[in-house]
Amino acid sequence: MQIILSPDQCITQAASGRTIEEILLQLGVNPVDVLVSWNDTIIPEDTRASDEMTIRLIRISHGG
């Protein structure tokens, strides 16, 4: 699968039937800090990934 981390950074990762959350945690990304977009749709972290997917991580800004 392709993971777009930023406009100029994309990595390839084997999905191996894992969930998006498992992949994010392996990459050191806290699932609470990002939204995950696939085909221009926000998807939940419990979605099973496939090698054909290209997902985009959208960082969420916290604060007040």
C-alpha positions as CSV (number, residue, x, y, z in Angstrom):
1,M,0.0,0.0,0.0
2,Q,1.0,3.6,-0.5
3,I,0.9,6.0,2.4
4,I,1.1,9.7,1.7
5,L,2.6,11.3,4.8
6,S,2.9,14.8,3.4
7,P,2.7,16.4,-0.1
8,D,6.4,15.5,-0.7
9,Q,6.7,12.2,1.3
10,C,5.2,8.9,0.3
11,I,6.1,5.4,1.6
12,T,5.2,1.9,0.6
13,Q,4.1,-0.5,3.3
14,A,2.9,-4.1,3.1
15,A,-0.7,-4.2,4.4
16,S,-0.6,-7.9,5.3
17,G,-4.3,-7.8,6.4
18,R,-3.6,-5.4,9.2
19,T,-5.8,-2.6,10.3
20,I,-5.0,1.0,9.5
21,E,-4.4,1.6,13.3
22,E,-1.8,-1.2,13.4
23,I,0.0,0.3,10.5
24,L,0.0,3.8,11.9
25,L,1.3,2.5,15.3
26,Q,4.1,0.6,13.5
27,L,5.1,3.9,11.8
28,G,5.1,5.7,15.1
29,V,2.0,7.7,14.2
30,N,-0.6,8.2,17.0
31,P,-4.0,7.4,15.4
32,V,-5.6,10.2,17.5
33,D,-3.4,12.8,15.8
34,V,-4.4,12.0,12.2
35,L,-7.4,11.4,9.9
36,V,-6.9,8.8,7.2
37,S,-8.3,9.4,3.7
38,W,-8.8,6.8,1.0
39,N,-10.4,7.7,-2.3
40,D,-11.2,11.2,-0.9
41,T,-13.2,9.6,2.0
42,I,-12.2,9.6,5.6
43,I,-12.0,6.0,6.9
44,P,-11.9,4.6,10.4
45,E,-8.7,3.1,11.9
46,D,-10.3,-0.3,12.2
47,T,-10.5,-0.6,8.4
48,R,-8.5,-3.6,7.1
49,A,-5.8,-2.4,4.7
50,S,-5.0,-3.9,1.4
51,D,-1.8,-3.6,-0.7
52,E,-3.8,-1.9,-3.5
53,M,-4.8,1.1,-1.2
54,T,-3.3,4.5,-1.3
55,I,-4.1,6.4,1.9
56,R,-3.4,10.0,2.9
57,L,-2.6,11.0,6.5
58,I,-4.2,14.4,7.5
59,R,-2.6,15.8,10.6
60,I,-5.1,17.2,13.2
61,S,-4.1,20.3,15.1
62,H,-4.9,20.2,18.9
63,G,-5.0,23.1,21.2
64,G,-7.0,25.9,22.5
